Amino acid sequence: MTFRKKYILCVLKLAAVSASHCTLVIKAILTNLFTKTLYISNIELYLANF
């Protein structure tokens, strides 16, 4: 295996890892936003019924 092939494989591995990490972060942010909106709408419903 040449140095170039090793380098390319290493870059691909790094890209794959960072991509999966990125999707995890995006999922976490989306989940966080979703729960916040649900929480806020629940408060609004509660206040409306109050």
PyMOL commands that place a pseudoatom at each C-alpha (Angstrom):
pseudoatom trace, name=CA, resn=MET, resi=1, chain=A, elem=C, hetatm=0, pos=[0.000, 0.000, 0.000]
pseudoatom trace, name=CA, resn=THR, resi=2, chain=A, elem=C, hetatm=0, pos=[1.457, 3.326, -1.005]
pseudoatom trace, name=CA, resn=PHE, resi=3, chain=A, elem=C, hetatm=0, pos=[1.567, 6.397, 1.155]
pseudoatom trace, name=CA, resn=ARG, resi=4, chain=A, elem=C, hetatm=0, pos=[-0.968, 8.101, -1.076]
pseudoatom trace, name=CA, resn=LYS, resi=5, chain=A, elem=C, hetatm=0, pos=[-3.533, 5.323, -0.666]
pseudoatom trace, name=CA, resn=LYS, resi=6, chain=A, elem=C, hetatm=0, pos=[-3.046, 5.350, 3.102]
pseudoatom trace, name=CA, resn=TYR, resi=7, chain=A, elem=C, hetatm=0, pos=[-3.516, 9.115, 3.132]
pseudoatom trace, name=CA, resn=ILE, resi=8, chain=A, elem=C, hetatm=0, pos=[-6.715, 8.920, 1.061]
pseudoatom trace, name=CA, resn=LEU, resi=9, chain=A, elem=C, hetatm=0, pos=[-8.123, 6.159, 3.298]
pseudoatom trace, name=CA, resn=CYS, resi=10, chain=A, elem=C, hetatm=0, pos=[-7.294, 8.211, 6.384]
pseudoatom trace, name=CA, resn=VAL, resi=11, chain=A, elem=C, hetatm=0, pos=[-9.043, 11.274, 4.953]
pseudoatom trace, name=CA, resn=LEU, resi=12, chain=A, elem=C, hetatm=0, pos=[-12.087, 9.179, 4.022]
pseudoatom trace, name=CA, resn=LYS, resi=13, chain=A, elem=C, hetatm=0, pos=[-12.249, 7.721, 7.539]
pseudoatom trace, name=CA, resn=LEU, resi=14, chain=A, elem=C, hetatm=0, pos=[-12.021, 11.190, 9.068]
pseudoatom trace, name=CA, resn=ALA, resi=15, chain=A, elem=C, hetatm=0, pos=[-14.727, 12.454, 6.724]
pseudoatom trace, name=CA, resn=ALA, resi=16, chain=A, elem=C, hetatm=0, pos=[-17.003, 9.545, 7.643]
pseudoatom trace, name=CA, resn=VAL, resi=17, chain=A, elem=C, hetatm=0, pos=[-16.463, 10.075, 11.370]
pseudoatom trace, name=CA, resn=SER, resi=18, chain=A, elem=C, hetatm=0, pos=[-17.039, 13.824, 11.202]
pseudoatom trace, name=CA, resn=ALA, resi=19, chain=A, elem=C, hetatm=0, pos=[-20.123, 13.311, 9.023]
pseudoatom trace, name=CA, resn=SER, resi=20, chain=A, elem=C, hetatm=0, pos=[-21.683, 10.905, 11.513]
pseudoatom trace, name=CA, resn=HIS, resi=21, chain=A, elem=C, hetatm=0, pos=[-20.765, 13.251, 14.365]
pseudoatom trace, name=CA, resn=CYS, resi=22, chain=A, elem=C, hetatm=0, pos=[-22.321, 16.135, 12.440]
pseudoatom trace, name=CA, resn=THR, resi=23, chain=A, elem=C, hetatm=0, pos=[-25.595, 14.251, 11.925]
pseudoatom trace, name=CA, resn=LEU, resi=24, chain=A, elem=C, hetatm=0, pos=[-25.664, 13.412, 15.641]
pseudoatom trace, name=CA, resn=VAL, resi=25, chain=A, elem=C, hetatm=0, pos=[-25.209, 17.088, 16.515]
pseudoatom trace, name=CA, resn=ILE, resi=26, chain=A, elem=C, hetatm=0, pos=[-27.922, 18.132, 14.040]
pseudoatom trace, name=CA, resn=LYS, resi=27, chain=A, elem=C, hetatm=0, pos=[-30.289, 15.482, 15.455]
pseudoatom trace, name=CA, resn=ALA, resi=28, chain=A, elem=C, hetatm=0, pos=[-29.605, 16.711, 18.979]
pseudoatom trace, name=CA, resn=ILE, resi=29, chain=A, elem=C, hetatm=0, pos=[-30.268, 20.335, 17.996]
pseudoatom trace, name=CA, resn=LEU, resi=30, chain=A, elem=C, hetatm=0, pos=[-33.472, 19.417, 16.153]
pseudoatom trace, name=CA, resn=THR, resi=31, chain=A, elem=C, hetatm=0, pos=[-34.688, 17.320, 19.083]
pseudoatom trace, name=CA, resn=ASN, resi=32, chain=A, elem=C, hetatm=0, pos=[-33.879, 20.167, 21.456]
pseudoatom trace, name=CA, resn=LEU, resi=33, chain=A, elem=C, hetatm=0, pos=[-35.780, 22.680, 19.292]
pseudoatom trace, name=CA, resn=PHE, resi=34, chain=A, elem=C, hetatm=0, pos=[-38.707, 20.277, 18.955]
pseudoatom trace, name=CA, resn=THR, resi=35, chain=A, elem=C, hetatm=0, pos=[-39.012, 19.710, 22.714]
pseudoatom trace, name=CA, resn=LYS, resi=36, chain=A, elem=C, hetatm=0, pos=[-38.729, 23.452, 23.349]
pseudoatom trace, name=CA, resn=THR, resi=37, chain=A, elem=C, hetatm=0, pos=[-41.542, 24.212, 20.903]
pseudoatom trace, name=CA, resn=LEU, resi=38, chain=A, elem=C, hetatm=0, pos=[-43.691, 21.487, 22.456]
pseudoatom trace, name=CA, resn=TYR, resi=39, chain=A, elem=C, hetatm=0, pos=[-42.966, 22.889, 25.911]
pseudoatom trace, name=CA, resn=ILE, resi=40, chain=A, elem=C, hetatm=0, pos=[-43.825, 26.444, 24.840]
pseudoatom trace, name=CA, resn=SER, resi=41, chain=A, elem=C, hetatm=0, pos=[-47.048, 25.368, 23.092]
pseudoatom trace, name=CA, resn=ASN, resi=42, chain=A, elem=C, hetatm=0, pos=[-48.045, 23.416, 26.217]
pseudoatom trace, name=CA, resn=ILE, resi=43, chain=A, elem=C, hetatm=0, pos=[-47.549, 26.541, 28.340]
pseudoatom trace, name=CA, resn=GLU, resi=44, chain=A, elem=C, hetatm=0, pos=[-49.632, 28.557, 25.879]
pseudoatom trace, name=CA, resn=LEU, resi=45, chain=A, elem=C, hetatm=0, pos=[-52.398, 25.938, 26.000]
pseudoatom trace, name=CA, resn=TYR, resi=46, chain=A, elem=C, hetatm=0, pos=[-52.266, 25.932, 29.792]
pseudoatom trace, name=CA, resn=LEU, resi=47, chain=A, elem=C, hetatm=0, pos=[-52.495, 29.726, 29.945]
pseudoatom trace, name=CA, resn=ALA, resi=48, chain=A, elem=C, hetatm=0, pos=[-55.330, 29.742, 27.406]
pseudoatom trace, name=CA, resn=ASN, resi=49, chain=A, elem=C, hetatm=0, pos=[-57.311, 27.249, 29.495]
pseudoatom trace, name=CA, resn=PHE, resi=50, chain=A, elem=C, hetatm=0, pos=[-56.498, 29.104, 32.688]
for i in range(1, 50): cmd.bond("trace and resi %d" % i, "trace and resi %d" % (i + 1))
show_as sticks, trace
zoom trace
